[in-house]
């Protein structure tokens, strides 16, 4: 695959909902999909081609491992989440909670998934960027509202 193929899947200007699997692959750098995650985060989000949105559920998930293994990783993750250009954490407020409740009621999403997707919908994302194959099934009922970009679909990546 190529960067051009990734650019066709994720058009410039679309807001991107980055999930925990994507950010772990980016921050750890040792996964097969890490180069694809790095392209999305460094070349699309950092450079301003696409705004990145992170749900508070993802923030929580991203901070758990560093808290278990030492403060250095925690500070690095927290610095990334608060200072990375063109990346913002979506607040779970009443509109997000209402959207999450609607997703649970109509599609039976689990609470963490409902809050994650609701954050993206309220913040008007065009794509969920993920390496979690489970999202393929979970997003099927609402694919007309948010598209998915699966990192593994772009392997091998230069």
Secondary structure as the mmCIF struct_conf table of DSSP 4:
data_model
#
loop_
_struct_conf.conf_type_id
_struct_conf.id
_struct_conf.beg_label_comp_id
_struct_conf.beg_label_asym_id
_struct_conf.beg_label_seq_id
_struct_conf.end_label_comp_id
_struct_conf.end_label_asym_id
_struct_conf.end_label_seq_id
HELX_RH_AL_P HELX_RH_AL_P1 UNK A 3 UNK A 9
BEND BEND1 UNK A 10 UNK A 10
TURN_TY1_P TURN_TY1_P1 UNK A 12 UNK A 13
STRN STRN1 UNK A 16 UNK A 18
HELX_RH_AL_P HELX_RH_AL_P2 UNK A 20 UNK A 28
BEND BEND2 UNK A 31 UNK A 31
TURN_TY1_P TURN_TY1_P2 UNK A 32 UNK A 33
HELX_RH_AL_P HELX_RH_AL_P3 UNK A 34 UNK A 38
HELX_RH_PI_P HELX_RH_PI_P1 UNK A 39 UNK A 46
TURN_TY1_P TURN_TY1_P3 UNK A 47 UNK A 48
BEND BEND3 UNK A 49 UNK A 50
STRN STRN2 UNK A 52 UNK A 55
HELX_RH_AL_P HELX_RH_AL_P4 UNK A 56 UNK A 69
HELX_RH_AL_P HELX_RH_AL_P5 UNK A 71 UNK A 83
BEND BEND4 UNK A 84 UNK A 84
TURN_TY1_P TURN_TY1_P4 UNK A 85 UNK A 86
STRN STRN3 UNK A 87 UNK A 90
HELX_LH_PP_P HELX_LH_PP_P1 UNK A 91 UNK A 91
HELX_RH_AL_P HELX_RH_AL_P6 UNK A 94 UNK A 107
HELX_RH_AL_P HELX_RH_AL_P7 UNK A 111 UNK A 122
TURN_TY1_P TURN_TY1_P5 UNK A 123 UNK A 124
BEND BEND5 UNK A 126 UNK A 126
STRN STRN4 UNK A 127 UNK A 130
TURN_TY1_P TURN_TY1_P6 UNK A 133 UNK A 133
HELX_RH_AL_P HELX_RH_AL_P8 UNK A 134 UNK A 139
HELX_RH_3T_P HELX_RH_3T_P1 UNK A 140 UNK A 142
TURN_TY1_P TURN_TY1_P7 UNK A 143 UNK A 145
STRN STRN5 UNK A 147 UNK A 150
HELX_RH_3T_P HELX_RH_3T_P2 UNK A 151 UNK A 154
BEND BEND6 UNK A 156 UNK A 156
#
